[in-house]
Amino acid sequence: MTDRVKTASLLATAAMIICPASAASAQDASGEASAASSGGLEEIVVTARKREESMQDVPASISALSAGELDRRFDSDVRDFADSSPNIVIDDTQQGPGGVAAVYIRGIGVADVEKSVDPAVGVVFDDVYIGQSSGSLLKAIDIDRVEVLRGPQGTLFGRNATGGVINLARSRPTYDLTGKARLTYGRFDTWKIEGVASTGLSENVAVKVSGAYEKSDGYIFNRVQDQPGQRSKFYALSAALLFEPTDNLDIQLSYDHQKTKQDPPQLLAINRPTDLFCVAYAQCSPSPGVPTSGDRYVSVSDGRLERNATFKLDMAIAKATYDVGSDMQVDYIFGWLKTDEEINQDFDAGPQTLYHTDRPARWRQTTNELRLTKGGSGPLTFVLGAYLWDSRYTINLKNYIGFAGPPLLTSAQDVTQTNKSWAIYGEADYEIFDRLTLTVGARYTKDRKSSIVNDLPVFIYGTTVEANPIATLPGSIVMAAPVKESWKKFTPRVSLRYELSDEAMVYALWSRGYRGGGFNGRPATIGAATIPYDPETLDNYEAGFKTEFAGGRVRLNGAAFLMKYKDMQQDLDVPAPGTSTGRENRTINASSAEFKGVELDLTARLFDGFTLSGNLGYLDAKYKDFFGDIYSTGTPVDASFLKIRRAPKWTWSLGGIYEADIGSNASAWIAGDVHYIGGHEITFLNNPNLRNNGQYLVDASINARFNQTTVSLFGKNLANEKGWTIGYDVQGVWSYAAPRPRRTWGVAVTQAF
């Protein structure tokens, strides 16, 4: 056993191997107390299928975290929810401000910063789909419920989701005065203040307000500038209104504003002896896989460090629910999201200006969704929906290049892309006879996208100062009008569920996922700018079981799946001779791929006060038929030998919680968990210097509650794993990466009322 494994094991043992990691209750505190007093597990109620139902009745792979469980965790953002479900990897790619999510479920996801690429895993926030990777690392503020659905989910959600969905929901405003506030101090001089409060204004109007402020020096030190290299400040404000004018109508309105000001993320150069930046500029890694700085948490970047990177988010959501009787209701959901970001980032990650970019970008999305839902206990339940999507994305990219021959040249590119999509979808359950239920779903989607790209002149300077150019060249791409393309697809879903008893059921399903085609968002040639890549489709075959036994003290769920990909989309960097950068990013279609695996979720109340939980995921992901020009030599090659990114063979979590009364109106608990992510590739071409070995992520906390005041001491990544969260190859020139956050600890005081 290695020292790292020993360390993780000892820390896990010391923490009682606790904190439920697979599934959690969606009950309120009284429901949890009742379940605990009876000695069994509380029922898990989920709403992912647009109606309240027991998770044990859902014929699909799903995990959940409720408000009660979230209250006992110390999650910062969506990344921290990864241990709640098997076969999931969530990272921050550090390629922009505000957090750029790489969310992968069962090896399926997207790690590209460009908003031209549709996410493969949907992040849904209060019924609104977040259509870009930037900003989808949502902060864990006032989150009431987290549900992770694995596999294609097009028949229940407004947008398609090939790999799965992370469904986040906040609490409704309450008429009684309720709320809580938390003050946290942690390592790296990190301060966090969070609060939420709700009350009624009249007998049919309630409001809720929440806010957060966070500052940190970050976990990267910049040696060139002799100061912390990842300082940040973040604040968020939110207001929600609930209006119930009649007994069968309620209207909810919410508005969110968030802003992050930070130093640009500090990337690290991992340069091989044959890379240009090593040969020509002596920016060489001291050994394979080691950054040029010699330390994964030390930067040698000469980029700006004045918190000049900003990310602003504004979101408005309106929901109206009308109860039409007979267990039927109509829902209308309007969503509007705007993000604005600015960043000047050092991508060469060295003390010279070899490749920097200035990337101001704007994103707008508007969604309209109308649903008819029938619940109840009758033989037929269903959801029918219509969905309209409209988004627009603009980036004004400017490159500062010092490796192309002269001391400095600048090239600029303006890109605007639009996406209009509409869909109709539905899913119905029909009880054929007692204990046997058939589920049928379908979706029809039509996407229409446009793209216009224009390069500005290239300026060449005789010095490293951007002044008095010595030459000017025209840009490579000039488009008078946008190019347009449209795609349409019908995607069905069928499942069969059989209840063996009141405590056990088995199911089998087939579903098809779809992700539309698109246009490259960072082209360097006219062909890459105007020729779209194709849609991808995925067939998912799944069989599973859900059981409870030992008097309701043990819950064990499992699934086996086989997913077959056609025209799988992959992004990579390729040479582009004769252009200003000599490179371009392209999205290509691999011919086919196959994913198969197994997932298990376990929760057990071993004795009163102690609950043990865990999950296990096994994944075998392979290209089956992939013949393409991956090296941009003009000659296609058989590329099926490549391993698929972020598809670890094994993932698992083991955790639990032990709680006991320590006096009148006082209790204490200790909690912790170990989350294992197996070795995996993070670059398309499987660069061995940017490969992740297996990682043991250990979290733990000690907590005491006195009346409504809770004091907690917590630690995260206690085994101090240093795996890469992003790795990117610029073939033959250089590679860059960023490490996961370092070991941290802190103290939190939470006051409820």
ABEGO torsion letter per residue (X at the ends): XBAAAAAAAAAAAAAGGBEBAABBBABBAAAAAAAAAAGBBBBBBBAAAGBBBBAAABBBBBBBBBAAAAAABBBABAAAAAAABBGBBBBBAGABBGEBBBBBBGGBEBABABAABBBABBBBBGGBBBABABGABBBBBGBABBBBBBEBAAAABABBBAAEBBBBBBBBBBABBBEBBBBBBBBGGBBBBBBBBBBBABAABBBBBBBBBBBBAEABBBAAAGBBAABBBBBBBBBBBBBBABAABBBBBBBBBBBBBBBBBBBBBBBBAABAAAAAAGBBBABBGBBAAGBAABBABABBBAGABBBBBBBBBBBBBBBAEGGBBBBBBBBBBBBBBBBBBBAAGBABBABBBBBBBBBBBBBBBBBBBBBEABABBBBBBBBBBBBBBBBBBBBBBAAAGBABBBBBBBBBBBBBBBBBBBBBBBBABBGBBBBBBBBBBBBBBBBBBBBBBBBBBABABBBGBABBBBBABBBABBBBBBBBBBBBBBBBBBBABAABBBBBBBBBBBBBBBBBABBABAAAAABBBBBBBBBBBBBBBBBBBGGGABBBBBBBBBBBBBGBBBBBBBBBBGBAAGBBBBBBBBABBBBBBBBBBBBBBABBGBBBBBBBBBBBBBBABBBBBAAGAGBBBBAAABBBBGBBABBBBBBBBBBBBAEBGBBBBBBBBBBBBBBBBABAAGBAAABBBBBBBBBBBBBBBBEABBBBBBBBGAAGBABBABBBBBBGABBBBBBBBBBBBBBBBBBBX
